[in-house]
Structure formats: structure tokens, C-alpha cells
Amino acid sequence: MNTELPPVAPEVVAAAVEQLTSRLRRKLDAAIETYATLPVTADGTVRRVRCGEDAEVTLAPGPSGAVTDPAQAQCSCLLAPRCLHRAAVLGAAPVADADAVAEPAAAEADAVTETADQSSEGGGEAAEPDGGARESGTPVDDVTAGPTTGPTDPTGPTGLTGPTNPPGPTAAQVAAAAGLWAAAAAVLAAGVPGAGAVPQAEVLRAAHTARLAGLHRAEAAALRVVRALRAARARHDGHRLADLVAGLRELLLTSGLLAASDPHPALVGTARRSYLPGGGLKVQGVCREPVISATGYGGVVTHVLADDGRWFSVSDVRPGGPARARGAATATVSLGSGSVDHAQLSRGGLLISGATLSPDGRLGAGKGVRATPVPGLSWTSGPLARLFARPLAQAAAARLAPGDDVAGAGPEAGELIGCDVVVVGAAEDHLFARELTPEGADREGLLIRLVPANSHPELAHAANFRKLASRPGLRLRLVGRLDPDRAATLRPLAVGPVPDGTATLLLPPEWAGHADLGYDRLEGAHFPPAGDLPPVESPTALPPDPVTEAPLWRLRRLVEVAVSGGRRAAAEPARDGARASGSAALRRSGFRTAADLTEALAAEADRRGRDVFGRTQQADPDAYARVWLSAAVYLSGTERALVEATWQPTPAA
């Protein structure tokens, strides 16, 4: 992917690939790899790529900054628009978020949401919250409905709670979901090596159909899968196989249940561009978070807290990547009069009248919104102080609590956590810190891992972590995001001194009591002398990590190999006899369901049918996808339970 190119709408890419002849389709993957490295000439908003002596592709994005119409992509060769040059350049460009077709601000919000999910990945896959504008279950356009040949319910009961008799998906939505299931199942069977531009185009076309049918959640999952596939095939540094596995799991689960006419409204989702009236609102800035999206967007999100404890965010994310993320640190907040920038808002407050709010907590900047800057509060007073009063175990349990959402997310999932800790050591990419507890508490503070929220070299996170790692005994007050995929792990966004001022940070007055780790660089003068830091008991060994140490790694490896290598790779254990030994080890450890799923997945991957002449037939991708999905859902739920256990408090000795 070339982030210098403007994002391209999914339907534009899919149409360009569909227009190619079968001979040109076979050359498409190699052409994309070549054209992604070619220089891009900028002329205002127009981008040009010279693909040869007689071929130049021109991309002229619309007001949203994305190419949303086939006419906005032109090639000068004689075969245009059915040429390899045009399709390959479009395939090398980032995939635009669906809402970018209609509204630039929605594209920004989607990029923000995606980055926050990877970092929980920071990382990982965290479910991308949906906004809400359109009425759930109402198709935006008619889609021809046909018989559903896709899956039945792939996982059995969903465990979701909702309206007693909600209306089920429409025929158009069922048909669109079946199309998404079929495209995702084909990608799963092919694996990363076989899921090139043509299978990706099928997923993009199915995602566009899902958008027309109003299936916002499934569409968002499909776009994440395509982006993760591209990153995996290009071997991007930031790619994580776990992200692709999580994306495929959500896409297959959501589309499978919808294709089976499951009526739960959370499966349909809602459009993110919805902003509802919020009346008067007073918010206090907490911290800034730089955003660098895999889709080429960059910017900043400022997290704010209302007096009643509700979290909101103000974002400024646009195409531009790392340079845009750095420059947005002091960009003017597009809210109300625009008299305050993000640096000031993170350390100040706003009194807002006529506020508009999205369901995932974004503050809108409509014409009727008025915002007046007010003095900010320190982290030791008002609603900000209450953020640190909750024991860490209770706050983590609330963030990990299941809800009635299809992804199992509770009402506080994704909210930031505040706590006081003391640094006790460092290992690899993370710090070890122990929670500070009040004197006389009947529990010992939790030992947790602190991991950089973003390790991009152009941001300050990694450099600040190196400074913190060199000072065991330093006491910190921090705000961060819980990583739901790692044992007792937080990703700090900002740090400040503890209230009693002992062995803690010495920040300049203009920082107003905290440092944003992605922007503010800690220096030697910001730390107390080494002699003033009390001795601490460093961990004699790395704390146990049940997620990585549990025998579930055998099932996890098979689930991941099925994605990275395709169906043939997943069938290898059934052919070389390793299946029996792996499942036996799982049974000895008490993971009997995991053993059964391991055997079933390997056996289904190796299943081959034959026609009446004895020739090998193409195996059924639906049955294989259902078995893989069952294993992936079980694995996710079990590992989530193991992570929750690491946040349990330890009784005081």
C-alpha cells in the first residue's frame, strides 16, 4: 500500500478489478506490488503515478479526500478504463472508510476508531464501536435478495440480550450477509498467500453491498479484513497476524448470524456519522493521543471527561500519516469558536452549549455548537480525581465485563483507566509497575505490565518509556488503555506526579500536571535525583502469563496457521499424525473442548470429496469456515477469561 495515494472507495476498487480480463487478473498482484513503490506526483489534491512510457494514472479525489467515483481515476493508456495500470494503482491505494464517501469527518472518526482498536492492540482487535445515525435494520438501498446458500448458525446460541421480539434482518440484509460470508470463507480457505487482489475485491464488493443494505457492522469488519490482508501480504512492520484472525472471526460471526436471520440489532450496527443532541456539557481535558492509521490517516484525539464521569473525545484526523499526527498536536479544535487548540484542551476545559454526541463518545462540531474555554482541573481534583479513586482490579473488571454486544463488549469497554503505580523493573518492550494502595489496605497492589501505546519512531512513546525504565522506584499517576489481549497490561497515554509529591515526576508548570507520552518528551530535569528514589523489590522472574503459557497455544497455532497459510496448511496436522499428540496434550491439561476443536478443524481442512469419476472435488468452504469459526470463538472467549483472571487482586500477607 502506498499512503501517498488518496483513499479509494471499496466499490471503485472492486469495479476496476471486475473489468479486467482473466489474463490481466493473473498479473494484478505483481503489478500492485510494483506500482506501490513508484513515485507519486502531487498537483494540489490530484495524484499522478507514471506506470510506463505511455501510461500515467491520475487520481482526483473529491471533497472528502477519497476517490469515490470511477471517473476520478483515469489512465492515459489505450485500454483504459479496463487496464491493468488503473486497477493496480487503485489496489495500491488505501481503502477508504465507507462514511468517507459521504462525509470527510466520518472518515476521520473511523480512522480514530481503528487506531484505538489496534492499540488495544493497542490492540488487538478491540471491537470497533459503531456510531448511530440510521435506524437499525433499515436498508439504504434495495439489494436483490435470493436464497441463502451460506451458513446456518455457526456457533449455536449467541448469548446476546436485547429486545424480546426484535425485528429480524430484511431479505436484502440476509442476502448481503450471505455474500459477505461467502467472500470471507473464500479468503479463509485461500489464506494470506492466496488472498490477493481478486479475492480482496470480492470482499470489497460484498462490503459495498452490505453498506447499501444497512449492515454497518459487517461492512466495517470486512474493510478491516482487507486492510489486514494487505498488511500481511506486504509484510508491514506494524502487521499482527492476531489482528487478521480477529477481523476474520468477527466478519464470519457477524455475517453468519445475519445470514441465519438472527434478529439481534447489535449484529446490524448503526452508521457512525450520527450525532444526537446533547444539550449543555462541561468537560475537562485529560490527555492527547496521536493517531497514525494503517489507512494513511494521521492526527490527534483529545480525551475529555464530563462532570458526571462520561468520557468523550475530540478528534482531528485526516490523510497525512505520521507527519499529520505530529502537526495536529497543536491544531485548533474544530468545536465552537475554534479559540483553543488540542494542547490547550488536554490541559483545560470547555463549556459547551448545543453539544452533539455520537454513540461512541465523539463530540460533534455542528453549526449550532458553541464552546467556551474554561480553566482546567488538575488530576487531583473534581471528576479527574475520581478517575484514580477506583481500585485497579475493579476498573479492569468493568472494562472487561461482557455486554449485550455481538463482540461481548460491556458499557465501559474502551474507556481509559487511571491509577497510581511505582516502577519496579523493565523487560523487553514493557515496564513492570506495582499499583500503589492506600495504607492499611487489605490487599497487595497489582503487578502490571506497561507497554507503549504506539511504538512508531516519530512519536515520543518509546523514548519516554526508556527514560521511565531507567528509574525503578519512580512513583507515577497514569492514564491509559487496558489491553484486553495481554495479561494485566496497560498502555499509558499520559503520566503525572502522584499527589503526595514523593519520589515522583517534576513537570514544568506549563504542562499543567501531566505529560502526554505521545507528544511531550520527558528529560532528565523532569525526574527526581536517583538518590531520592526508594529501593524497590524487582520481580525475581517474569510474572506468569496464562495466555501464552497455557496449552491453548496448540489450538491458537492451528487457528492462526489456517489464516496465514490457508486450508492446506491447516490440514498438515491431520496428515503427519501431529493432530493426535496435540489434542492429547490439551486433554491432559483439562482443555477437552479445545482438543475436540483442534481435531475437528484439522480433519475438516483435510476433507476432500470426489466426483463419480473419482476426481478430487473442491472442498466445501462453508463447512470449513464454520469449524474454524467455532474454534476461533472458543479460543477468544477462553483467552479473555484468562486475561480477566490476571487482574484479580492478591490478598495482603
N, C-alpha and C positions, 0 to 999 in steps of 0.2 A: 504494500500500500504506500502511496506517495501522499503525504499530508500536505504538500504544497498545492495539490489539486483541490477544487471545491467538492464538498459532499454531493453525492448523486442519489436521487430518489430511487428506492428499490425497483419500482416498476420500469424506470428508464433503463436500468442495467438489465433487467430481465428481458425487456423487449429487444434490446440490442443483441443479446445472445441468441434469442429466438430467431432473429433474422438471418443468422449465419447459416451457411451450408454445413453439412456434416463434416466435410473436409476441413473447413475453417475452424469448426468447433474443436477438432482434434489438435489444432495448433494454438488454441486460445490460451491455455495455461502458460506455455512457454512465452507467448507474446506479452502477456501481463507481467511476467517476471522481468522481461527485458524493458518494457516501456516504463515500469515503475522506477527505474534507475535513470531515465532520461531527464535532462534539464527541462525545467518549466519556465516559460517566458511569461511575465506578468505585464498586462497592459490595463491598468485600473483594476476592475474586478474580473476581467477576462484573462483566461489562462490558455496558453498555447504550448503544444508538445510537437516537436518535429520528429516524425516517425520514419523518415526516409527522404530521398531527394524530391519525390513528388507527392508526399503525404504529410499534411500538418493537421492535427486535430485541435479544434478550438472549442473551449468550454466557456459559455457566457451565462453564469448563474443569475437567477432572478433576485428580487429584493430580499429574499430570505437568506441569500448567500449560498443556496444549494441549486443544483441543476435538477429542476422538477419537470421539465418538458423535453421530449426528444429533440425538438427544434433547437434547443440550447446547446446541443452537442453536434458539431459539424466536422466533416473531414474533407480535405481537398482532393482526395483520390477519385478515380473514375467509378469505383464500386460503391462509393458512399450512397446511402447510409448503411448498406449491408456489407460493410467492410470490416476486416479484422482490426485495422488501426483504431477505429472508433470504439468498437466493443472492448478492445484491450485497454485503452485509456480509461474508459468508464469503469472497467473492472479493477483498475489500479487505484481509482479514487476512493476515498472513504464513503461508507454507506450513510446516507442522511437519515436522521430520525424521521419518523412518519409525520410528526407535527411540524417539521421544518417546511413541509410542502405548503402549509397554510399560514404559519406564523413563526418568525425568527425567534421570538422569545421562548417559544415552546421547545425549539431545538436546543437552546441554551439550557433550559431546565432539564431536558433529557440527558444532555452530556454531564451535567452536575450529578444527576441521579446515578448514572452509570459508574462514574468515578467513585462516588461514595460507596457503591456496592462492591467494587473490586478491592477497595481499600479495606473492606472488612474481610476483604481480600486485601484487604482493606478496603478487603477482601472477600475475597472469595466470591461467592456468587450472590451474596445477600440479595434477597428479592427486591427487585426494582419497584419502589412504590408507584402506584398509579395515581394520577390526579383524578379529576372527575368533572366532566362537563356534560357529556352526552348521557342521555338516560340509558342505563344498563339494559342490554338486550334489544336495543332498537337499531336495526341496520341503517347504515348511512346510505346505502345504495342497494339495488337488487342484485343478487348473485344467483345464477341458475342453480337450483337445488336438484340433486339427483340422489340415487340410492347410496346409502352409506356402506362402502365396502371396506372401511378401515376397521379400527379396533372395537371390540366391546370394552367394557370397563376393565382397564389394565391392572388395577390394583385392588379391586374389591371396594369395600366401604371407604368413603373419603374421610370420615371423621369430622366433616365440616358442620358447623352450625349456622343457621340462618333462618330466613322466614319459613314459616310452617309449610306453606304451599306456594313457593315462588314460581313464577312462570318459567318454563324451560326455554332453551335456546330455540330460535326460529329455524325453519328448514334451511334458509340461506346460511345461517351460522353453523349448523351441523355440517353442511356440505363444505364450507370453508375450513372447518376444523378437520374434517376428513382429509382434505387436500394438504393441510399442514402436517398431519400425521404421516401421510404417505411420503412427503418430501423429507421429513425428518428421519423416517425409518430408512429411506434410501441412503441418506448421509451416514447414518449409524452403520449400516451394512458395509458401506464403502470404506469407512474410516478416513482419517486425515489424508493419507496418500491418494485415495480415490475421489475425495470430495473436492474436486477442482471447481473451475468457474461455472461449468454447466450444471452440476448438482446444486451449487450455491444459487444460481439463477432460478432454479426451480423453487428453492426455499424463499427467495425474494418475491417471486411471483405469488406464491401461496401467502406470504405475509401481506402483500398488497391486497389480495382478495379478502384476507381476514380483516384488514382495516376497513374496507368497504362494507363488510358485514358487521362492523362494530365490535370485533373481537380484539380489544386493545391489548389485553394482557398477552394473549398468544402471539400477536404481532410483535410486541416488544421482545418476547423471548426468542422469536425467530431471527430478529435483527442481531441480537446478542450472539446467537449461534454462528451466524455468518461472519461477524467480526472476529469471534474467537477462532473460527476455522482459518480465516485469512492470516491471523497472527501465528497460528500453529504452523501453517504451511510456509510462511516466510521466516519462521524461527525468530520472531521478535524477542528481544531481551525480556520484555515485560509479560510475555505469554506464560500462562499457567494452565497445564492440562486440566487441573481441577475446575477451572472456570468453564472450559468447554464441556466437561462432563456435567457440571451443574446446569449449564444452559440447555443441553440436550434433555436432561432429566425434566426440567420444568416445561420445555416445549412439548415433549411427548406426554407428560402427565396432563397438562392443561388441554392440549388438543385432543388427547384420547378421551378424557372425561366429557368434553363438549361434543365430540363425535358420537358418544354414547348417550347424548341428550341429558347429561347431568344438569339439574336446574340451578345449582348454586350460583348466585350472582357474582361472587368473587372470581369465578372462572372466566367470566366475560370481561371484567375490568371496566375501567372508565377512562376517558381521554384525559390526558394530563393538563390540557390547556384551560381547564375550568377554574375560574376564580369566583368565589362566592363572597357576598358582603360580610365584612367582619366588624363593622362599626368602629368605635373608638378603641385604641390599643396603645399601651405604653410598653416599650420593650427596652431591654438593656443589652448592650453588646457583650459577647462572651469571648469570641476569638474569630480569626480569619483562617480559612483553609484554601490553599492553592489547588487548582483543578487542572490536570493535564489528561485529556481524554484520548482513548485509542482511536477515536474518530477524527482527530485533528483539531479538536476544540481546546481552548485554554482560558483560564480566568480565575476568579476567586469566588468563594462563598463565605459570607459572614454569618455566623450563627448568633442568634439573639434569643433572649429569654423574656417571656412576659411575666408580669407580676403574679399571675396565677399559676406559674410553673410550666406553661406551654412553650415548646420550642418552635421557633420559626427561623427562616433563613432568607437572606437577600443575596441574589447571585448576579454575577456579571461574567458570563461565559460565552465566548464567540469563537469562530475559527481563528486559529493562530498558534496553537500548541504551546510549548514552554515559554516562548518569548511573550506571548499574550498573558500567560499566568503570572509572570514576573511583573509586567507592567500594570496589571489590574490591581496590584496590591494597594495602590493609592488612587484608583479610578473613582470618579464621582459616583455616588449611589444614585441610581435612577429611580428615586422614590420621592414623590412630593416636589419640593422646590429644588432639589439637587444641590444643596448647600453644604453637604457633608460627604466625605469620601469613605472608602471601606476601612482604612486605617483608623479614622476618627470614630466611625460607627462601632468598631470592635472594642473601643475603649470608652464609648459614650452611650447615649440613649436616644430614642426617638419617641415623640408623642404623635401618634398617627390618628387622623380622622378619616372616615370613609375608607377604612382598610379593606382590601380584598385578599382573600386567603385561598390557597389551593389545598386539597385534602392532604397533601404530603408536607404542608407547612411552609410553602413559599409565599412570600409577601408580594402581591401584585403591584404594578406601577400604573394603574389606570388613570384616566384624566381627572377623576373625582377624588383621587388620593391626595391628602395633604399631610406632610410630615415636618415636624418642628424639632430640631435638635435640643436635647436636654442634657444636663450633666450626667455623666455615667457613674455607676456604682463600682466599688472595688469588689473583689471576690470574697470579701469578709462581711458584706452587709446585704440586707434585703434578700430578694429571691436568689441572688447568686450565692449567698452564704448557705441557703437551704440546700443547694446543689451538693454541698460537701458534708452535710449532716447525716446522710443516709449511709449505713454500713455498706461496704463494698459488696459483700455477699448478697445483700438484699437488692441492691441496684442491679447487679448482674443477673439475678434470678428474674427480675422484672423484664430485662431486655431479652432474655432467652425464653420467656414464658410463651407457650403456644397460644394461638388465637384462632379465630374462625376463618382465617385467610387460607387460600389454597396452598400457600408456601409455609403455613404454620406460624406466621409471624404474629406476635402479640401487639397490643396497642403501644407499648413503649419500645418496640424493636427499632433499632437505628438511632435512638436518642443518645446524646452524649452522656458520659459519666464523669463525675467529679470525685476526687479522693485525695487524701494526703498520704505520701509514701516516703520511705527512706531508701536510697540507692544502696544495695548490698553487694553488687557484683555485675559482671558482664560476661557474655559468651556469644560467639558467632555474631549474629546481626541484632542481638537484643540485650537489654539490661534486665537484671533481676532487681526487684524492689519489694519491700515489705510494707503492707498497709500500716499506717500509724493508728493506733487505737487509743481511746481515752484511758486515763489512769484508772485502775480498778476494774477494767472491763473483764468479763468472764470468758473472753475468747482471745486467741492469738491472732494478730493481723495476718491476712492472707499474703503468701508469697506469690507474686505475679511476674509475668514477663511484659516488658515494654518493647515494642517494635516500632520502627519509624513508619509513620502514616504513608509516606511516599519517599522512595529512595532515589528519585530522579536526581542526577548530579547537578542540575541547575537550580535545585531548591535547597533550602538550608537544613532540612531534616537530618540528613546523615551527618553533616558536620556538627550540628548541635548534639547529636547522640554521642559522638566521640568525646566531646567535652564533658558530658554528663558521666560517661563511663569511667572517666579518669578520676572521679571524685566520689569513691564509696563513703557513705556516711552523710551525704548531702540529703537534706530534707526538702521535699517538693510538694507543692499543691498543683495538681494537674487536671486537665480536662481532656478526655479522649473518647475514642470509639471502641467498643468491645469487638474483638474478633471472634465471630461465632464458630470458626473452624479450627481454632487452636486452643490448647489447654491454657486456661487462666491468662489470657493475653489481652492487653490494651494497646491501642495505637494512639499515643498522645498527640493532640493538636496544639496545645499551649501549656506552659508551665509558669508558676509564680512562686513566691515565698510562702512558707507556712505562717499562720497568724502570729505565733509567738516570736518569730524572728530569730530563732536559734538554729545555727548551722544550716542556713538556707541561702537562697539567691539574694543578690544585692542589685536590684534592677534600677535603671535611671528613672527619674520621675516622669519623663515624657512617655514611658511605656505603661504608665498607669497600673502597675502591679502585676503585669503578666507579659510573657514573651510568646508570640506566635511562632511555633517551631518551624513552620514552612517559610517564614519571611525574616524574622528577627534573628540575627546571628549573635549567639552568646560568646562573650570574650572573657579573658581572664579576670578583668575588673568586676565582672558580674558574679564572681564566686567568692566565698569567704576564704581566708588563708587555710592551707591544708592542715595546719596545726589546730585550727578551731573545729575541725570535723571530728566527731566522736568515733571511736573504733566500732566497727560493726562485725557481726558474725556472718561471714560469707558462706554461701551454700557449699558444703563439702562435696556435693555431687549435684548434677543437674536434677531439678525436680522431676518427678515421674510425669510422663506424658502418655496417658492411657490411649489417646487417639493413635499415636504412632507405634506404641508398644503392644497394643492388643493384637491377637491373632487375626483380627479383621483385615489386616494388611493383605491377606491372601485373596479375600473377596475384592478388596479395593483394587488390587493389581489387575485382577481379571476384568473388572468393570472399566478401568482406565485403558487397558490393552485393547479392549473391544472398540474403544473410541479412537485411540491413536493408530491402531493397526488394522481395524476393520474386522469383519466376521471371520475371515480366515485365521487371523492372529488369535482370536478368542477360542477357536476350535483346537488349537495346538495341545492344550492340556488333555483333551479327550483322545488325542492321537498318540501321545507319548507316554500315557499312563500316569501323568502327574496329577490328574484330577482326583484319583482315589486318595493319594497321600495328602493333598491339600485339604480335602473335605474331612479326612480322618483327624487331622490336626485340629481343625475347627471344632469337631465334635468332642474331642478330648478336652477342649477348653470350655465347653459348655455352650458354644455358639452353633446349636443344631440347625436353626433356620438358615444361618449363613452357609453352613455346609450343604444343605439341600439346594439353596440358590446357586451355589458355585457349581454343583453337579448339573443342575438344570440348564444353566447358561452355557456351559461348555458343551453339553450334549446337543442343545438346540443350535448352537453355532456350527456344529459338525454335521447337522442333519442334511441329507441330500436325498431328493426324490428322483425317480426315474420314470420315463415315459414308457409306452407299450413296446418300444424297440430297445429298451434297456439303456437309453442315453440319459446322462445326468441332466436333471432339470434345475432351473433357477429355484433356489430355496425360497420359502415364504418369508418375506421381510417383516410382515406384521407379527407373526408368531415370535420371531427372534426379538423384535423390538419390545414386545410385551414382557418376555422373560428378562431382557436386560433392564427394562424399566422397573420391574419388581425388585431386582437385585439392587439397583441404584437407589430406589426409595427406601428400602430397608437399611441400606448402608448409611444413608444420610441421617435417618432417624436415630439409628443406634449410635453413630458418632456424635450426634447432637446431645444425646443423653450422657455420653462420656464426658463431653466438654462441660455440661452443666455440673457434673459431679466434682470437677476441679475447682469450682467456685464455692464449694461448701466450706463454712468456717471451721477452724480447728479449735476445740475447747482448750482453754488455758490450762497449763500443767499445774 
